Amino acid sequence: MAAKGKAAAKGTSRGPGTAPARTRLHPDARRDHILEAGGAVFAARPYAGVSLGDVAREAGVSRSLVSHYFGSKRGLFVEVMRAFAAAAPEAVRTDRSLPVDRMVAANVEAWLDFAEEHRETAIAMSGIGALGRDPELQTLVEEVREQVVDRMLLNHIGTTEVPREMRIALRAYTGLYEVAVAEWLHARRMTRAEVHILITRGLFAILDDVVPALLAENSSKKG
């Protein structure tokens, strides 16, 4: 993952009235710094509640400088979401030496930690908020889905070369995750523990029951 993605996805909000002193940075470093500040602000507040002035204060720069690098609030938000999309799949690790049930539980826990740390950004990725299903954001969501599916396949199958039915079923599973996280972080109709159960056991249900049923269905048609 690029350093730029890590910086923008992480970020730490300093709170109102505590903007850092301005220092002279290389233009690329200055842009990264503003992007990191934007990541912190957008992670903590809904899109509609953020202004470029808020980001400028967080970064310790002028509002005009934020506009210079990103053009508009939407332009900055898309770049923040791009950084989030680059960082999010890595929450699903492929190097855990654990039994499969414990590996899934650990990856789900890490995924939920990441979503909670970037609450509003994760909600926006689910299509909720002022930008809704913005086409550019939808492209980023699709990229995240494919990367997460690839990581799940590597963990469970050892390869990304799998039947069409399995990949489609796992893509549908990422939609289950998005809805569950929105129910937890946005609507507050689910607890984190309930979300953990749903997406952990839901994955095993898809792999152990749904995928075999899909393969059998298509096999019978060919026969």
Z-matrix of the N, CA and C atoms (Angstrom, degrees):
N
C 1 1.472
C 2 1.514 1 108.90
N 3 1.294 2 117.60 1 138.39
C 4 1.451 3 122.04 2 -177.87
C 5 1.512 4 111.17 3 -67.78
N 6 1.309 5 115.95 4 147.89
C 7 1.459 6 120.49 5 178.92
C 8 1.513 7 110.90 6 -59.71
N 9 1.338 8 115.81 7 -32.48
C 10 1.458 9 120.72 8 -178.96
C 11 1.517 10 110.29 9 -62.81
N 12 1.365 11 116.33 10 -41.96
C 13 1.452 12 120.56 11 179.33
C 14 1.502 13 111.71 12 -64.99
N 15 1.343 14 116.70 13 -42.07
C 16 1.454 15 120.00 14 -179.86
C 17 1.513 16 111.32 15 -62.58
N 18 1.325 17 115.14 16 -44.10
C 19 1.465 18 118.20 17 -177.03
C 20 1.508 19 111.54 18 -63.91
N 21 1.348 20 115.99 19 -44.70
C 22 1.456 21 118.73 20 -175.93
C 23 1.509 22 111.72 21 -71.46
N 24 1.358 23 116.56 22 -33.52
C 25 1.454 24 118.15 23 -177.32
C 26 1.505 25 112.08 24 -74.25
N 27 1.358 26 117.42 25 -27.75
C 28 1.453 27 119.12 26 -174.68
C 29 1.517 28 110.20 27 -84.18
N 30 1.332 29 119.29 28 -92.54
C 31 1.462 30 120.83 29 176.05
C 32 1.499 31 113.74 30 69.55
N 33 1.324 32 117.50 31 148.55
C 34 1.460 33 122.12 32 176.59
C 35 1.509 34 108.81 33 -137.30
N 36 1.308 35 117.43 34 119.86
C 37 1.461 36 121.29 35 -178.37
C 38 1.516 37 110.40 36 -71.22
N 39 1.325 38 116.51 37 135.80
C 40 1.466 39 120.32 38 -177.58
C 41 1.513 40 111.26 39 -96.55
N 42 1.338 41 118.65 40 -9.43
C 43 1.459 42 120.25 41 179.99
C 44 1.514 43 110.96 42 87.08
N 45 1.330 44 117.20 43 162.98
C 46 1.464 45 121.59 44 -177.19
C 47 1.517 46 112.45 45 -66.88
N 48 1.319 47 114.09 46 143.37
C 49 1.459 48 119.43 47 173.62
C 50 1.505 49 115.60 48 77.09
N 51 1.340 50 117.04 49 12.18
C 52 1.469 51 118.57 50 -178.53
C 53 1.518 52 111.11 51 -127.68
N 54 1.334 53 117.18 52 37.21
C 55 1.458 54 120.89 53 -178.75
C 56 1.520 55 110.37 54 -62.39
N 57 1.365 56 117.05 55 138.71
C 58 1.452 57 120.05 56 -178.86
C 59 1.521 58 112.20 57 -71.79
N 60 1.314 59 116.11 58 159.40
C 61 1.459 60 120.48 59 177.28
C 62 1.523 61 109.78 60 -66.11
N 63 1.323 62 116.68 61 144.74
C 64 1.457 63 120.50 62 -178.34
C 65 1.527 64 110.21 63 -78.21
N 66 1.311 65 115.64 64 138.99
C 67 1.452 66 121.64 65 175.83
C 68 1.518 67 107.93 66 -129.17
N 69 1.333 68 116.16 67 156.11
C 70 1.457 69 120.59 68 -178.97
C 71 1.526 70 109.20 69 -84.35
N 72 1.347 71 115.82 70 123.03
C 73 1.453 72 121.30 71 -178.39
C 74 1.527 73 110.00 72 -124.93
N 75 1.324 74 115.41 73 157.88
C 76 1.459 75 120.30 74 171.05
C 77 1.527 76 108.09 75 -59.66
N 78 1.343 77 119.66 76 146.44
C 79 1.472 78 121.12 77 -177.47
C 80 1.527 79 113.87 78 -51.61
N 81 1.344 80 117.79 79 -41.95
C 82 1.466 81 119.64 80 179.29
C 83 1.524 82 111.11 81 -65.49
N 84 1.332 83 116.05 82 -41.24
C 85 1.466 84 119.73 83 178.53
C 86 1.520 85 110.70 84 -67.18
N 87 1.325 86 116.37 85 -37.21
C 88 1.466 87 119.96 86 178.45
C 89 1.524 88 110.01 87 -64.48
N 90 1.324 89 117.60 88 -42.79
C 91 1.464 90 120.89 89 178.41
C 92 1.532 91 110.30 90 -62.04
N 93 1.327 92 116.41 91 -44.74
C 94 1.466 93 119.92 92 178.68
C 95 1.520 94 111.32 93 -61.16
N 96 1.321 95 115.79 94 -39.00
C 97 1.463 96 120.65 95 -179.92
C 98 1.533 97 110.67 96 -64.12
N 99 1.333 98 116.39 97 -43.66
C 100 1.468 99 120.58 98 178.29
C 101 1.529 100 109.87 99 -65.57
N 102 1.334 101 116.57 100 -40.10
C 103 1.459 102 120.60 101 179.11
C 104 1.530 103 110.99 102 -63.33
N 105 1.316 104 116.69 103 -39.29
C 106 1.457 105 120.76 104 176.91
C 107 1.527 106 110.37 105 -63.36
N 108 1.318 107 116.11 106 -43.54
C 109 1.462 108 120.26 107 178.00
C 110 1.530 109 110.40 108 -63.30
N 111 1.325 110 116.30 109 -42.13
C 112 1.456 111 119.88 110 177.10
C 113 1.521 112 111.73 111 -61.22
N 114 1.332 113 116.21 112 -39.90
C 115 1.460 114 119.77 113 177.36
C 116 1.511 115 111.89 114 -60.37
N 117 1.331 116 117.16 115 -40.09
C 118 1.466 117 121.04 116 179.61
C 119 1.523 118 111.33 117 -67.06
N 120 1.328 119 116.39 118 -43.03
C 121 1.466 120 120.13 119 -177.17
C 122 1.525 121 110.80 120 -69.44
N 123 1.335 122 117.36 121 -46.50
C 124 1.463 123 120.25 122 -178.25
C 125 1.525 124 111.92 123 -70.21
N 126 1.319 125 118.15 124 -24.35
C 127 1.467 126 120.40 125 176.76
C 128 1.521 127 111.33 126 -70.32
N 129 1.339 128 115.98 127 -27.34
C 130 1.468 129 120.58 128 -174.35
C 131 1.517 130 113.80 129 -97.54
N 132 1.353 131 117.88 130 -21.69
C 133 1.467 132 120.24 131 -175.85
C 134 1.515 133 110.96 132 -133.15
N 135 1.343 134 117.10 133 149.99
C 136 1.468 135 119.74 134 175.27
C 137 1.531 136 110.26 135 -62.01
N 138 1.326 137 115.43 136 155.69
C 139 1.461 138 121.70 137 -178.62
C 140 1.523 139 111.70 138 -52.11
N 141 1.337 140 116.39 139 -44.99
C 142 1.469 141 120.27 140 -176.39
C 143 1.519 142 112.21 141 -65.05
N 144 1.320 143 118.04 142 -21.84
C 145 1.461 144 121.34 143 -177.68
C 146 1.514 145 114.37 144 -94.57
N 147 1.328 146 117.08 145 8.22
C 148 1.471 147 121.65 146 -178.04
C 149 1.520 148 109.72 147 -114.07
N 150 1.324 149 116.13 148 139.05
C 151 1.465 150 121.69 149 173.06
C 152 1.521 151 108.52 150 -120.80
N 153 1.337 152 115.51 151 162.81
C 154 1.475 153 118.94 152 176.16
C 155 1.523 154 110.02 153 -62.89
N 156 1.335 155 117.08 154 -29.27
C 157 1.456 156 120.27 155 176.37
C 158 1.519 157 111.73 156 -62.91
N 159 1.326 158 116.92 157 -38.43
C 160 1.471 159 120.97 158 177.20
C 161 1.524 160 110.51 159 -60.64
N 162 1.323 161 115.50 160 -45.21
C 163 1.467 162 120.38 161 -179.66
C 164 1.524 163 110.07 162 -66.44
N 165 1.340 164 116.45 163 -40.59
C 166 1.464 165 120.18 164 179.19
C 167 1.528 166 110.85 165 -60.28
N 168 1.330 167 116.79 166 -43.32
C 169 1.473 168 120.25 167 178.44
C 170 1.524 169 111.19 168 -64.09
N 171 1.316 170 116.75 169 -41.15
C 172 1.466 171 120.53 170 178.83
C 173 1.530 172 111.07 171 -62.38
N 174 1.346 173 115.28 172 -38.34
C 175 1.465 174 120.14 173 -177.77
C 176 1.520 175 112.94 174 -85.43
N 177 1.345 176 117.43 175 -14.43
C 178 1.457 177 120.22 176 -177.28
C 179 1.507 178 113.00 177 72.59
N 180 1.358 179 116.03 178 34.82
C 181 1.463 180 121.10 179 179.50
C 182 1.528 181 108.36 180 -130.45
N 183 1.318 182 116.00 181 176.54
C 184 1.463 183 119.78 182 178.11
C 185 1.524 184 110.14 183 -81.29
N 186 1.331 185 115.17 184 155.78
C 187 1.460 186 119.92 185 177.44
C 188 1.521 187 110.75 186 -62.22
N 189 1.326 188 116.17 187 -35.74
C 190 1.467 189 120.02 188 -179.29
C 191 1.527 190 111.56 189 -64.39
N 192 1.339 191 116.68 190 -31.40
C 193 1.461 192 119.42 191 178.63
C 194 1.525 193 110.49 192 -70.61
N 195 1.327 194 117.27 193 -37.81
C 196 1.463 195 120.00 194 175.67
C 197 1.527 196 109.61 195 -61.58
N 198 1.332 197 116.30 196 -44.02
C 199 1.464 198 120.91 197 178.50
C 200 1.515 199 111.23 198 -63.87
N 201 1.322 200 117.07 199 -36.70
C 202 1.467 201 121.47 200 179.55
C 203 1.519 202 111.20 201 -59.27
N 204 1.325 203 117.09 202 -42.53
C 205 1.466 204 121.06 203 -176.31
C 206 1.526 205 113.11 204 -83.34
N 207 1.342 206 117.81 205 -33.21
C 208 1.461 207 119.45 206 -170.85
C 209 1.525 208 114.37 207 -122.85
N 210 1.326 209 117.59 208 -6.74
C 211 1.459 210 121.15 209 174.32
C 212 1.509 211 114.66 210 80.72
N 213 1.310 212 117.31 211 -58.59
C 214 1.460 213 121.46 212 -175.16
C 215 1.522 214 109.72 213 -149.06
N 216 1.319 215 115.53 214 172.96
C 217 1.469 216 119.12 215 177.57
C 218 1.525 217 110.22 216 -62.19
N 219 1.328 218 116.72 217 -41.99
C 220 1.458 219 119.19 218 178.45
C 221 1.524 220 110.97 219 -62.12
N 222 1.351 221 116.43 220 -41.72
C 223 1.459 222 119.74 221 179.35
C 224 1.518 223 111.81 222 -59.99
N 225 1.325 224 116.39 223 -42.64
C 226 1.463 225 120.72 224 177.71
C 227 1.526 226 110.27 225 -66.15
N 228 1.336 227 116.49 226 -43.56
C 229 1.457 228 120.31 227 -177.85
C 230 1.525 229 111.28 228 -62.26
N 231 1.320 230 117.51 229 -41.13
C 232 1.465 231 120.61 230 178.86
C 233 1.527 232 110.15 231 -61.24
N 234 1.323 233 117.04 232 -40.19
C 235 1.467 234 119.75 233 178.93
C 236 1.530 235 111.35 234 -68.71
N 237 1.325 236 117.07 235 -36.93
C 238 1.471 237 120.53 236 174.87
C 239 1.522 238 109.52 237 -62.49
N 240 1.331 239 116.32 238 -43.76
C 241 1.464 240 119.74 239 179.50
C 242 1.526 241 111.43 240 -66.75
N 243 1.317 242 116.94 241 -33.20
C 244 1.462 243 120.38 242 177.37
C 245 1.534 244 110.39 243 -64.29
N 246 1.339 245 115.48 244 -40.87
C 247 1.461 246 119.96 245 177.20
C 248 1.524 247 111.06 246 -66.41
N 249 1.338 248 115.94 247 -40.21
C 250 1.466 249 120.89 248 177.06
C 251 1.527 250 110.03 249 -61.48
N 252 1.321 251 116.47 250 -44.28
C 253 1.462 252 120.92 251 -179.54
C 254 1.520 253 111.85 252 -63.80
N 255 1.330 254 116.74 253 -33.05
C 256 1.463 255 119.89 254 178.29
C 257 1.526 256 111.43 255 -71.51
N 258 1.326 257 116.80 256 -33.56
C 259 1.465 258 120.67 257 -176.12
C 260 1.518 259 113.13 258 -86.64
N 261 1.339 260 117.84 259 -34.18
C 262 1.470 261 121.87 260 -170.62
C 263 1.524 262 114.44 261 -56.82
N 264 1.358 263 120.44 262 -46.97
C 265 1.466 264 118.28 263 -176.35
C 266 1.527 265 114.01 264 -59.92
N 267 1.320 266 117.76 265 -25.85
C 268 1.456 267 119.71 266 -176.74
C 269 1.520 268 112.63 267 -71.62
N 270 1.348 269 116.65 268 -9.17
C 271 1.463 270 118.73 269 172.47
C 272 1.521 271 110.42 270 -66.03
N 273 1.347 272 116.31 271 -26.29
C 274 1.471 273 120.85 272 176.16
C 275 1.520 274 107.28 273 -90.07
N 276 1.314 275 116.28 274 94.86
C 277 1.464 276 120.94 275 -175.44
C 278 1.526 277 111.08 276 -79.75
N 279 1.316 278 114.57 277 149.39
C 280 1.463 279 120.50 278 179.17
C 281 1.524 280 111.71 279 -113.68
N 282 1.334 281 117.32 280 10.78
C 283 1.470 282 120.81 281 -175.63
C 284 1.523 283 112.84 282 -117.52
N 285 1.332 284 117.07 283 18.18
C 286 1.462 285 119.33 284 -179.71
C 287 1.533 286 109.59 285 -82.37
N 288 1.331 287 116.84 286 123.23
C 289 1.468 288 121.23 287 177.15
C 290 1.524 289 108.83 288 -91.05
N 291 1.335 290 115.26 289 73.85
C 292 1.457 291 121.51 290 -176.07
C 293 1.523 292 109.60 291 -135.06
N 294 1.342 293 117.71 292 156.32
C 295 1.471 294 119.27 293 169.42
C 296 1.524 295 108.84 294 -55.94
N 297 1.333 296 116.16 295 151.88
C 298 1.458 297 119.96 296 -170.33
C 299 1.528 298 112.63 297 -58.38
N 300 1.353 299 118.56 298 -38.48
C 301 1.462 300 118.92 299 -178.36
C 302 1.517 301 111.57 300 -66.79
N 303 1.356 302 116.63 301 -38.70
C 304 1.462 303 119.79 302 178.39
C 305 1.524 304 111.28 303 -73.08
N 306 1.321 305 117.06 304 -33.31
C 307 1.468 306 120.41 305 177.55
C 308 1.523 307 110.49 306 -63.73
N 309 1.340 308 116.77 307 -44.94
C 310 1.462 309 120.75 308 179.17
C 311 1.524 310 109.93 309 -62.89
N 312 1.331 311 117.14 310 -45.07
C 313 1.460 312 120.39 311 -179.55
C 314 1.525 313 110.98 312 -61.00
N 315 1.343 314 116.84 313 -41.11
C 316 1.469 315 120.82 314 179.88
C 317 1.522 316 111.30 315 -66.78
N 318 1.330 317 117.13 316 -40.86
C 319 1.465 318 120.06 317 179.63
C 320 1.524 319 111.76 318 -69.04
N 321 1.324 320 117.24 319 -38.26
C 322 1.463 321 120.44 320 176.61
C 323 1.526 322 109.84 321 -63.64
N 324 1.334 323 116.46 322 -42.65
C 325 1.461 324 120.30 323 178.91
C 326 1.533 325 110.46 324 -61.08
N 327 1.331 326 117.00 325 -43.46
C 328 1.466 327 120.68 326 179.22
C 329 1.526 328 110.86 327 -65.57
N 330 1.335 329 116.84 328 -38.94
C 331 1.463 330 121.39 329 179.77
C 332 1.525 331 110.51 330 -64.55
N 333 1.326 332 116.69 331 -41.28
C 334 1.460 333 120.52 332 179.30
C 335 1.530 334 111.07 333 -70.07
N 336 1.326 335 117.17 334 -36.18
C 337 1.474 336 120.54 335 174.56
C 338 1.522 337 109.91 336 -58.54
N 339 1.332 338 116.15 337 -45.46
C 340 1.464 339 121.20 338 -178.31
C 341 1.528 340 110.04 339 -63.51
N 342 1.338 341 116.78 340 -44.00
C 343 1.466 342 120.21 341 179.66
C 344 1.526 343 111.12 342 -63.75
N 345 1.331 344 116.84 343 -40.92
C 346 1.464 345 119.96 344 -178.87
C 347 1.523 346 111.10 345 -68.34
N 348 1.318 347 117.10 346 -36.86
C 349 1.471 348 121.17 347 179.25
C 350 1.521 349 110.87 348 -66.30
N 351 1.335 350 116.89 349 -32.02
C 352 1.474 351 122.33 350 -178.88
C 353 1.526 352 109.15 351 -117.23
N 354 1.319 353 115.84 352 51.93
C 355 1.463 354 123.15 353 -168.59
C 356 1.522 355 113.53 354 -47.58
N 357 1.325 356 117.50 355 -60.49
C 358 1.460 357 120.15 356 -173.83
C 359 1.523 358 111.92 357 -68.98
N 360 1.311 359 117.38 358 -32.12
C 361 1.462 360 120.42 359 177.25
C 362 1.522 361 110.18 360 -67.09
N 363 1.335 362 116.44 361 -41.66
C 364 1.459 363 120.22 362 178.06
C 365 1.518 364 111.13 363 -64.21
N 366 1.332 365 117.11 364 -39.43
C 367 1.463 366 121.41 365 177.64
C 368 1.522 367 110.25 366 -63.11
N 369 1.341 368 116.48 367 -43.20
C 370 1.462 369 120.42 368 179.29
C 371 1.525 370 111.26 369 -62.71
N 372 1.327 371 116.94 370 -35.77
C 373 1.459 372 120.84 371 177.89
C 374 1.523 373 111.30 372 -64.12
N 375 1.324 374 116.69 373 -22.30
C 376 1.465 375 121.09 374 178.56
C 377 1.523 376 111.92 375 -83.72
N 378 1.336 377 117.35 376 1.30
C 379 1.461 378 121.22 377 177.97
C 380 1.502 379 114.32 378 89.55
N 381 1.336 380 117.05 379 11.34
C 382 1.460 381 121.27 380 -179.83
C 383 1.519 382 108.93 381 -100.97
N 384 1.332 383 117.40 382 136.01
C 385 1.451 384 120.28 383 177.23
C 386 1.507 385 112.40 384 128.27
N 387 1.337 386 114.97 385 -174.59
C 388 1.456 387 121.10 386 -172.75
C 389 1.530 388 113.14 387 -62.31
N 390 1.329 389 117.12 388 -32.52
C 391 1.461 390 119.22 389 -177.60
C 392 1.525 391 112.35 390 -88.55
N 393 1.330 392 117.48 391 -11.89
C 394 1.458 393 120.93 392 177.26
C 395 1.519 394 111.99 393 51.60
N 396 1.327 395 115.15 394 -131.24
C 397 1.462 396 120.88 395 -179.05
C 398 1.527 397 110.56 396 -94.27
N 399 1.318 398 115.57 397 59.15
C 400 1.463 399 121.62 398 177.70
C 401 1.533 400 108.99 399 -58.21
N 402 1.346 401 118.66 400 130.06
C 403 1.469 402 120.79 401 -175.92
C 404 1.532 403 113.60 402 -55.47
N 405 1.325 404 117.13 403 -40.25
C 406 1.466 405 119.51 404 -179.31
C 407 1.518 406 111.00 405 -67.56
N 408 1.326 407 116.65 406 -38.64
C 409 1.459 408 119.64 407 177.22
C 410 1.516 409 110.70 408 -69.64
N 411 1.321 410 117.36 409 -34.80
C 412 1.459 411 120.30 410 177.80
C 413 1.525 412 111.59 411 -62.74
N 414 1.327 413 115.95 412 -35.77
C 415 1.467 414 119.87 413 176.07
C 416 1.522 415 110.48 414 -62.10
N 417 1.326 416 116.11 415 -41.15
C 418 1.468 417 120.20 416 178.03
C 419 1.526 418 110.63 417 -65.50
N 420 1.323 419 117.14 418 -40.54
C 421 1.464 420 120.81 419 178.46
C 422 1.523 421 110.09 420 -60.77
N 423 1.321 422 116.79 421 -42.21
C 424 1.464 423 120.54 422 179.06
C 425 1.528 424 110.96 423 -62.70
N 426 1.319 425 116.71 424 -39.16
C 427 1.465 426 120.24 425 178.65
C 428 1.526 427 110.64 426 -64.06
N 429 1.334 428 116.55 427 -42.25
C 430 1.462 429 120.43 428 178.44
C 431 1.522 430 110.23 429 -62.87
N 432 1.339 431 117.03 430 -44.40
C 433 1.459 432 120.50 431 -179.65
C 434 1.527 433 111.14 432 -57.27
N 435 1.322 434 116.29 433 -47.91
C 436 1.459 435 119.31 434 -177.03
C 437 1.531 436 111.52 435 -64.37
N 438 1.320 437 116.43 436 -40.20
C 439 1.461 438 119.20 437 179.54
C 440 1.528 439 111.90 438 -67.51
N 441 1.326 440 116.69 439 -40.42
C 442 1.466 441 120.37 440 178.68
C 443 1.522 442 110.18 441 -66.36
N 444 1.328 443 117.39 442 -42.23
C 445 1.462 444 120.69 443 177.77
C 446 1.524 445 110.06 444 -60.80
N 447 1.321 446 117.34 445 -43.56
C 448 1.472 447 120.16 446 178.29
C 449 1.529 448 110.68 447 -58.96
N 450 1.320 449 117.37 448 -41.63
C 451 1.461 450 120.50 449 -179.54
C 452 1.523 451 111.47 450 -67.70
N 453 1.312 452 117.63 451 -39.46
C 454 1.464 453 120.12 452 177.00
C 455 1.527 454 110.76 453 -64.71
N 456 1.317 455 116.93 454 -40.17
C 457 1.455 456 120.21 455 178.63
C 458 1.527 457 111.44 456 -64.18
N 459 1.315 458 116.41 457 -42.00
C 460 1.467 459 119.08 458 178.03
C 461 1.524 460 111.11 459 -62.24
N 462 1.325 461 116.71 460 -38.65
C 463 1.464 462 120.86 461 179.84
C 464 1.524 463 112.52 462 -68.31
N 465 1.327 464 117.43 463 -39.10
C 466 1.463 465 120.54 464 -171.49
C 467 1.525 466 113.70 465 -100.25
N 468 1.329 467 116.72 466 -31.00
C 469 1.463 468 120.05 467 -175.16
C 470 1.526 469 111.76 468 -113.52
N 471 1.337 470 116.17 469 -27.59
C 472 1.469 471 120.36 470 -178.79
C 473 1.514 472 113.69 471 90.66
N 474 1.335 473 117.27 472 1.59
C 475 1.459 474 121.18 473 179.48
C 476 1.522 475 108.73 474 -155.59
N 477 1.338 476 115.53 475 157.97
C 478 1.467 477 120.21 476 175.46
C 479 1.532 478 110.86 477 -96.79
N 480 1.342 479 116.27 478 -3.64
C 481 1.463 480 121.23 479 178.68
C 482 1.522 481 108.32 480 -87.02
N 483 1.317 482 116.93 481 91.16
C 484 1.462 483 121.80 482 -175.19
C 485 1.524 484 109.76 483 -131.74
N 486 1.344 485 117.22 484 165.57
C 487 1.469 486 119.20 485 177.39
C 488 1.526 487 111.71 486 -59.54
N 489 1.299 488 114.75 487 151.32
C 490 1.467 489 121.93 488 -179.51
C 491 1.522 490 111.35 489 -52.78
N 492 1.337 491 116.55 490 -40.93
C 493 1.460 492 121.07 491 -176.13
C 494 1.531 493 112.26 492 -60.71
N 495 1.328 494 116.17 493 -38.20
C 496 1.460 495 119.72 494 -178.53
C 497 1.524 496 110.96 495 -69.18
N 498 1.310 497 117.09 496 -43.21
C 499 1.473 498 119.69 497 179.77
C 500 1.524 499 110.83 498 -64.91
N 501 1.325 500 117.39 499 -42.28
C 502 1.465 501 120.24 500 179.31
C 503 1.521 502 110.98 501 -62.98
N 504 1.337 503 116.74 502 -41.93
C 505 1.466 504 120.32 503 179.86
C 506 1.527 505 110.99 504 -62.86
N 507 1.324 506 117.34 505 -39.73
C 508 1.462 507 119.94 506 179.99
C 509 1.527 508 111.39 507 -73.19
N 510 1.326 509 117.37 508 -31.62
C 511 1.466 510 119.08 509 173.83
C 512 1.529 511 109.87 510 -63.70
N 513 1.328 512 116.35 511 -40.71
C 514 1.464 513 120.07 512 176.84
C 515 1.529 514 110.37 513 -62.72
N 516 1.320 515 116.09 514 -34.93
C 517 1.468 516 120.66 515 178.93
C 518 1.532 517 110.93 516 -62.88
N 519 1.335 518 117.98 517 -36.48
C 520 1.470 519 119.23 518 177.86
C 521 1.526 520 110.64 519 -64.17
N 522 1.342 521 117.54 520 -29.61
C 523 1.463 522 120.43 521 174.44
C 524 1.522 523 111.20 522 -66.95
N 525 1.336 524 116.36 523 -38.06
C 526 1.461 525 120.35 524 175.26
C 527 1.520 526 110.34 525 -59.75
N 528 1.328 527 116.11 526 -43.02
C 529 1.469 528 120.32 527 178.31
C 530 1.531 529 110.43 528 -60.37
N 531 1.332 530 117.28 529 -46.74
C 532 1.464 531 120.39 530 -177.76
C 533 1.524 532 111.71 531 -59.74
N 534 1.324 533 116.45 532 -44.61
C 535 1.471 534 119.91 533 -179.81
C 536 1.523 535 110.36 534 -65.67
N 537 1.333 536 116.97 535 -43.35
C 538 1.463 537 120.67 536 -178.54
C 539 1.521 538 111.25 537 -62.55
N 540 1.324 539 116.90 538 -42.35
C 541 1.465 540 120.37 539 179.49
C 542 1.526 541 110.45 540 -65.78
N 543 1.324 542 117.44 541 -39.39
C 544 1.465 543 120.51 542 177.22
C 545 1.530 544 110.87 543 -64.56
N 546 1.332 545 117.09 544 -38.96
C 547 1.458 546 120.77 545 177.40
C 548 1.529 547 110.99 546 -63.84
N 549 1.302 548 117.04 547 -33.00
C 550 1.465 549 122.68 548 -179.48
C 551 1.523 550 112.29 549 -80.69
N 552 1.329 551 117.08 550 -55.12
C 553 1.462 552 121.01 551 -172.01
C 554 1.524 553 113.37 552 -84.53
N 555 1.333 554 117.83 553 -30.43
C 556 1.463 555 120.67 554 -175.33
C 557 1.529 556 111.91 555 -101.49
N 558 1.323 557 116.91 556 -60.95
C 559 1.464 558 120.47 557 -176.92
C 560 1.523 559 112.38 558 -77.97
N 561 1.343 560 116.17 559 -23.02
C 562 1.475 561 122.36 560 -179.85
C 563 1.527 562 112.16 561 59.36
N 564 1.339 563 115.32 562 35.18
C 565 1.463 564 120.22 563 176.28
C 566 1.527 565 111.73 564 -95.98
N 567 1.336 566 116.64 565 -5.79
C 568 1.463 567 121.46 566 177.64
C 569 1.514 568 109.52 567 -130.70
N 570 1.316 569 115.77 568 152.35
C 571 1.451 570 120.10 569 172.72
C 572 1.526 571 109.08 570 -91.95
N 573 1.318 572 115.30 571 164.76
C 574 1.466 573 118.77 572 177.27
C 575 1.528 574 110.35 573 -60.78
N 576 1.329 575 117.25 574 -40.41
C 577 1.467 576 120.67 575 -179.66
C 578 1.530 577 110.94 576 -61.60
N 579 1.333 578 116.82 577 -39.50
C 580 1.464 579 120.18 578 178.61
C 581 1.525 580 111.34 579 -66.91
N 582 1.323 581 116.37 580 -40.45
C 583 1.462 582 120.08 581 177.78
C 584 1.527 583 109.71 582 -62.82
N 585 1.322 584 116.51 583 -42.42
C 586 1.469 585 121.07 584 179.37
C 587 1.527 586 110.53 585 -57.86
N 588 1.325 587 116.37 586 -45.95
C 589 1.469 588 120.53 587 179.67
C 590 1.523 589 110.59 588 -63.37
N 591 1.337 590 116.59 589 -46.15
C 592 1.458 591 120.97 590 -176.50
C 593 1.521 592 111.96 591 -60.53
N 594 1.330 593 117.04 592 -49.10
C 595 1.466 594 117.57 593 -173.74
C 596 1.532 595 112.75 594 -82.79
N 597 1.339 596 117.11 595 -21.41
C 598 1.467 597 118.99 596 174.70
C 599 1.524 598 110.11 597 -73.90
N 600 1.318 599 116.23 598 -54.39
C 601 1.462 600 119.61 599 -178.18
C 602 1.526 601 112.04 600 -72.12
N 603 1.332 602 115.08 601 -28.08
C 604 1.456 603 118.57 602 176.53
C 605 1.520 604 111.90 603 -63.05
N 606 1.328 605 116.89 604 -36.99
C 607 1.461 606 120.53 605 178.94
C 608 1.519 607 110.70 606 -64.29
N 609 1.323 608 116.96 607 -46.00
C 610 1.460 609 119.81 608 179.73
C 611 1.531 610 111.31 609 -65.01
N 612 1.338 611 116.61 610 -36.68
C 613 1.470 612 119.98 611 178.36
C 614 1.528 613 110.61 612 -63.18
N 615 1.318 614 116.64 613 -40.64
C 616 1.466 615 120.68 614 179.38
C 617 1.521 616 110.78 615 -66.22
N 618 1.334 617 116.52 616 -46.82
C 619 1.463 618 120.07 617 -177.14
C 620 1.528 619 112.57 618 -70.86
N 621 1.341 620 117.00 619 -38.68
C 622 1.464 621 120.58 620 -173.77
C 623 1.522 622 113.90 621 -88.49
N 624 1.336 623 117.48 622 -24.45
C 625 1.464 624 120.11 623 -174.50
C 626 1.527 625 113.02 624 -122.45
N 627 1.318 626 116.77 625 -52.16
C 628 1.465 627 120.27 626 -173.58
C 629 1.526 628 111.90 627 -68.21
N 630 1.334 629 117.58 628 -49.80
C 631 1.469 630 120.03 629 -177.68
C 632 1.528 631 111.33 630 -61.02
N 633 1.339 632 120.04 631 -48.12
C 634 1.477 633 118.84 632 176.56
C 635 1.527 634 113.02 633 -57.55
N 636 1.351 635 116.74 634 -37.66
C 637 1.464 636 119.66 635 179.08
C 638 1.525 637 111.26 636 -65.99
N 639 1.326 638 117.04 637 -39.85
C 640 1.465 639 120.63 638 177.80
C 641 1.522 640 111.02 639 -65.34
N 642 1.320 641 116.51 640 -43.38
C 643 1.471 642 120.39 641 179.09
C 644 1.519 643 110.97 642 -63.48
N 645 1.345 644 116.45 643 -41.32
C 646 1.464 645 119.77 644 179.44
C 647 1.517 646 111.38 645 -65.37
N 648 1.334 647 116.01 646 -40.26
C 649 1.462 648 120.66 647 179.07
C 650 1.510 649 111.04 648 -59.67
N 651 1.306 650 117.69 649 -47.58
C 652 1.458 651 120.85 650 -178.02
C 653 1.525 652 112.33 651 -73.12
N 654 1.328 653 116.01 652 -29.99
C 655 1.456 654 119.52 653 176.79
C 656 1.527 655 110.95 654 -66.63
N 657 1.333 656 116.99 655 -39.86
C 658 1.464 657 121.08 656 179.30
C 659 1.522 658 111.44 657 -66.70
N 660 1.315 659 117.14 658 -33.11
C 661 1.470 660 120.22 659 178.41
C 662 1.521 661 110.66 660 -67.63
N 663 1.352 662 115.39 661 -39.42
C 664 1.456 663 119.01 662 179.86
C 665 1.528 664 111.28 663 -68.78
N 666 1.365 665 114.70 664 -33.48
C 667 1.451 666 119.11 665 -179.05
C 668 1.519 667 111.16 666 -71.81
